[in-house]
Amino acid sequence: MSVIEQFRYDGKRVLVVGGATGMGAAAAQTAAELGAEVVVMDYAPVSYDVAQAVKVDLGDPASIDAAIQAAGGEFNAIFSAAGVADGPGLMRINFIGHRHVIERLLANDALPRGSAICFISSVAGIGWENDLARVQDFLASPDFEAADAWVAAHEAEGINNYAFSKFAINAYVAGQAYPLMKKGVRVNAICPGPTDTPLARANADLWLTFAQDYRDATGCAVHTPQQMANAMVFLNSDAACGISGVTLLVDYGHVMSSLTGSFAPGKPIIDLLMGRLSLT
């Protein structure tokens, strides 16, 4: 395989969960341009050309099972892109449903050796290691129903929120690198900085103002979905075959510059995010 071929998706079948808009749509269209056969699962309608569009409700395991059956076949890459900012079903949509998709595909032998998975996490998920015991207790729930019950049982701890859902993604990626690699499957995630998506615009006062001082100081703009798609498509390509268990910051260097103090104005908020012991 040539160097260029390693970055392409010719002959590959790709599943994008949450590909109707935003980063998921950008990843789907980029993979298609690189030769992939793209299947998109989403609750919202898909407005661009794909090989197959399947409606799914990530909050309902029966809907997920039906969507997987409708899609059929094997997948060489999964982009787990769907997410919401809040609401009672947040943990189901942001993580539990995605895990259910992966586990069903694995059980169906639909992720052959050489496959790869990429989640969309968030800068909001940094510092997950400081809450590792609780996150691992959640991840030990064996299936969709048990995970949903765990969230309900810990409701008073403020578990059903955006940051904890990203903690779960980051810890899942780290913890599943070894067991999935034994099956020949890689798993990674990106942690985007503020990105101009419909979800971010709906939460613009908080999400799109974060790190504005860093962007002003560096002359950078708010990230685009295409920037995130480029990182995801790379991570799921053969060019990244040695990378697994990684949560990749895609944020112009804001977090690391702030953490080390080279961008001093950002250090207090990043110290808070990195050093918090829990979400409560």
For each residue, the residues with C-beta under 8 A, 3 or more apart:
1: 5 6 238
2: 5 6
3: 6 7 239
4: 7 8
5: 1 2 8 10 238
6: 1 2 3 237 238 239 241
7: 3 4 34 234 237 238 239
8: 4 5 34 35 237
9: 12 14 31 32 34 35 36 76 77 233 237
10: 5 34 35 36
11: 35
12: 9 31 35 36 37 76 77
13: 36 37 39 73 74 75 76 77
14: 9 28 31 32 36 37 38 39 75 76 77 78 79 236
15: 39 40 41 71 75 77 78 79 101 105
16: 19 24 25 27 28 31 38 39 40 41 78 79 81
17: 24 41 42 56 58 78 79 80 81 82 97 98 101
18: 22 24 41 42 58 79 80 81 82 83
19: 16 24 25 27 28 38 40 41 42 46 50 79 81
20: 24 25 40 42 43 44 45 46 47
21: 24 25 44 197 198
22: 18 25 26 81 195 197 198 199 225
23: 26 27 81 120 192 195 197 225 228 229 232
24: 16 17 18 19 20 21 27 28 40 42 79 81 82 120
25: 16 19 20 21 22 28 29 46 48 225
26: 22 23 29 30 224 225 226 228 229
27: 16 19 23 24 30 31 79 81 118 228 229 232 233
28: 14 16 19 24 25 31 32 38 40 48 50 79
29: 25 26 32 33 38 48 229
30: 26 27 33 34 226 229 230 233
31: 9 12 14 16 27 28 34 36 38 77 79 233 236
32: 9 14 28 29 35 36 37 38 49 50
33: 29 30
34: 7 8 9 10 30 31 233 237
35: 8 9 10 11 12 32
36: 9 10 12 13 14 31 32 77
37: 12 13 14 32 51
38: 14 16 19 28 29 31 32 50 51
39: 13 14 15 16 50 51 52 53 54 71 75
40: 15 16 19 20 24 28 46 50 52 53 54
41: 15 16 17 18 19 53 54 55 56 67 71 101
42: 17 18 19 20 24 45 46 53 55 56 82
43: 20 55 56 57 58 82
44: 20 21
45: 20 42 53
46: 19 20 25 40 42 50 53
47: 20
48: 25 28 29
49: 32
50: 19 28 32 38 39 40 46 53
51: 37 38 39
52: 39 40 71
53: 39 40 41 42 45 46 50
54: 39 40 41 67 70 71
55: 41 42 43 67
56: 17 41 42 43 63 64 66 67
57: 43 60 63 64
58: 17 18 43 63 64 82 92 93 96 97 98 100 101
59: 63 89 92 93 97
60: 57 63 64
61: 64 65 97 100 144 145
62: 65 66
63: 56 57 58 59 60 66 67
64: 56 57 58 60 61 67 68 97 100 101 104 144
65: 61 62 68 69 104
66: 56 62 63 69 70
67: 41 54 55 56 63 64 70 71
68: 64 65 71 101 104 105 108 110
69: 65 66 72
70: 54 66 67
71: 15 39 41 52 54 67 68
72: 69
73: 13 110
74: 13 109 110 111 112
75: 13 14 15 39 78 105 110 111 115
76: 9 12 13 14 112 114 115 116
77: 9 12 13 14 15 31 36 115 116 117 118 236
78: 14 15 16 17 75 101 102 105 111 115 116 117 118 236
79: 14 15 16 17 18 19 24 27 28 31 118 120 232 236
80: 17 18 98 101 102 117 118 119 120
81: 16 17 18 19 22 23 24 27 120 232
82: 17 18 24 42 43 58 93 94 97 98
83: 18 93 94 120 165 199
84: 87 89 90 93 94 199
85: 90 162 199 202 203
86: 90 161 162
87: 84 90
88: 160
89: 59 84 92 93
90: 84 85 86 87 93 94 160 161 162 165
91: 94 95 96 147 148 151 159 160 164 165 168
92: 58 59 89 95 96 97 144 148
93: 58 59 82 83 84 89 90 96 97
94: 82 83 84 90 91 98 162 165 166 168 169
95: 91 92 98 99 147 165 168 169 172
96: 58 91 92 93 99 100 144 147 148 151
97: 17 58 59 61 64 82 92 93 100 101 144
98: 17 58 80 82 94 95 101 102 119 169
99: 95 96 102 103 144 147 172
100: 58 61 64 96 97 103 104 143 144
101: 15 17 41 58 64 68 78 80 97 98 104 105
102: 78 80 98 99 105 106 111 117
103: 99 100 106 107 143
104: 64 65 68 100 101 107 108
105: 15 68 75 78 101 102 108 110 111
106: 102 103 109 110 111 183 185
107: 103 104
108: 68 104 105
109: 74 106 112
110: 68 73 74 75 105 106
111: 74 75 78 102 105 106 115 117 183 185
112: 74 76 109 115 184
113: 183 184 185
114: 76 184 238 241
115: 75 76 77 78 111 112 184 185 186
116: 76 77 78 185 186 187 188 235 236 237 240
117: 77 78 80 102 111 180 185 186 187 188 236
118: 27 77 78 79 80 187 188 189 190 232 235 236
119: 80 98 169 172 173 187 188 189 190
120: 23 24 79 80 81 83 169 189 190 192 228 232
121: 125 166 169 170 173 189 190 191 192 247
122: 125 162 163 166 191 192
123: 126 191 192 193 210 249 251 254 255 273
124: 162 163 166 273
125: 121 122 128 163 166 167 169 170 191 247
126: 123 170 191 249 255 270 273 274
127: 130 131 167 273 274 275 276
128: 125 131 132 135 166 167 170 171
129: 132
130: 127 274 275 276 277 278
131: 127 128 134 135 164 167 276 277 278 279
132: 128 129 135 136 171
133: 136 137
134: 131 137 138 278
135: 128 131 132 138 139 164 167 168 171
136: 132 133 139 140 171 175
137: 133 134 140 150
138: 134 135 141 147 150 151 154 159 168
139: 135 136 168 171 172 175
140: 136 137
141: 138 146 147 149 150
142: 146
143: 100 103 146 147
144: 61 64 92 96 97 99 100 147 148
145: 61 148 149
146: 141 142 143 149 150
147: 91 95 96 99 138 141 143 144 150 151
148: 91 92 96 144 145 151 152
149: 141 145 146 152 153
150: 137 138 141 146 147 153 154
151: 91 96 138 147 148 154 155 159 160
152: 148 149 155
153: 149 150
154: 138 150 151 157 159
155: 151 152 158 159 160
156:
157: 154 278 279 280
158: 155 161 164 279 280
159: 91 138 151 154 155 164 279
160: 88 90 91 151 155 164
161: 86 90 158 164 165 279
162: 85 86 90 94 122 124 165 166
163: 122 124 125 166 167 279
164: 91 131 135 158 159 160 161 167 168 279
165: 83 90 91 94 95 161 162 168 169
166: 94 121 122 124 125 128 162 163 169 170 191
167: 125 127 128 131 135 163 164 170 171 279
168: 91 94 95 135 138 139 164 165 171 172
169: 94 95 98 119 120 121 125 165 166 172 173 189 247
170: 121 125 126 128 166 167 173 174 189 191 247
171: 128 132 135 136 139 167 168 174 175
172: 95 99 119 139 168 169 175 176 187
173: 119 121 169 170 176 177 187 188 189 245 246 247
174: 170 171 177 245 247
175: 136 139 171 172 178
176: 172 173 179 180 187 245
177: 173 174 180 181 186 187 244 245
178: 175 181 182 245
179: 176 182 183
180: 117 176 177 183 185 186 187 244
181: 177 178 184 185 186 244
182: 178 179
183: 106 111 113 179 180
184: 112 113 114 115 181
185: 106 111 113 115 116 117 180 181
186: 115 116 117 177 180 181 240 241 243 244
187: 116 117 118 119 172 173 176 177 180 244 245
188: 116 117 118 119 173 235 236 240 243 244 245 246 247 248
189: 118 119 120 121 169 170 173 246 247 248
190: 118 119 120 121 228 231 232 235 247 248 249 250
191: 121 122 123 125 126 166 170 247 248 249 250 251
192: 23 120 121 122 123 195 223 228 250 251
193: 123 210 211 223 249 250 251 252 254 255
194: 200 207 208 209 210 211 222 223
195: 22 23 192 200 222 223 224 225 227 228
196: 200 201 208 222 223 224 225
197: 21 22 23 200 201 225
198: 21 22 201 202
199: 22 83 84 85 202 203 207
200: 194 195 196 197 203 204 207 208
201: 196 197 198 204 208
202: 85 198 199
203: 85 199 200 206 207 208
204: 200 201 207 208 209
205: 208 209
206: 203 209 210
207: 194 199 200 203 204 210
208: 194 196 200 201 203 204 205 222
209: 194 204 205 206 212
210: 123 193 194 206 207
211: 193 194 214 215 251 254 266
212: 209 215 216
213: 216 217 265 266
214: 211 217 218 220 252 254 257 258 263 265 266
215: 211 212 218 219 220 221 222 252
216: 212 213 219
217: 213 214 263 265
218: 214 215 252
219: 215 216
220: 214 215 252
221: 215 224
222: 194 195 196 208 215
223: 192 193 194 195 196 227 228 250 251 252
224: 26 195 196 221 227 228
225: 22 23 25 26 195 196 197 228 229
226: 26 30 229 230
227: 195 223 224 230 231 250
228: 23 26 27 120 190 192 195 223 224 225 231 232 250
229: 23 26 27 29 30 225 226 232 233
230: 30 226 227 233 234
231: 190 227 228 234 235 248 250
232: 23 27 79 81 118 120 190 228 229 235 236
233: 9 27 30 31 34 229 230 236 237
234: 7 230 231 237 239 240
235: 116 118 188 190 231 232 240 243 246 248
236: 14 31 77 78 79 116 117 118 188 232 233 240
237: 6 7 8 9 34 116 233 234 240
238: 1 5 6 7 114 241
239: 3 6 7 234
240: 116 186 188 234 235 236 237 243
241: 6 114 186 238
242:
243: 186 188 235 240 246
244: 177 180 181 186 187 188
245: 173 174 176 177 178 187 188
246: 173 188 189 235 243
247: 121 125 169 170 173 174 188 189 190 191
248: 188 189 190 191 231 235
249: 123 126 190 191 193 255 256
250: 190 191 192 193 223 227 228 231
251: 123 191 192 193 211 223 254 255
252: 193 214 215 218 220 223
253: 256 257
254: 123 193 211 214 251 257 258 263 266
255: 123 126 193 249 251 258 259 266 270
256: 249 253 259 260
257: 214 253 254 260 262 263 266
258: 214 254 255 261 263 265 266 267 269 270
259: 255 256 267 270 271 274
260: 256 257
261: 258 264 267
262: 257
263: 214 217 254 257 258 266 267
264: 261 267
265: 213 214 217 258
266: 211 213 214 254 255 257 258 263 269 270
267: 258 259 261 263 264 270 271
268: 271 272
269: 258 266 272 273
270: 126 255 258 259 266 267 273 274
271: 259 267 268 274 275
272: 268 269 275 276
273: 123 124 126 127 269 270 276
274: 126 127 130 259 270 271
275: 127 130 271 272
276: 127 130 131 272 273 279
277: 130 131
278: 130 131 134 157
279: 131 157 158 159 161 163 164 167 276
280: 157 158
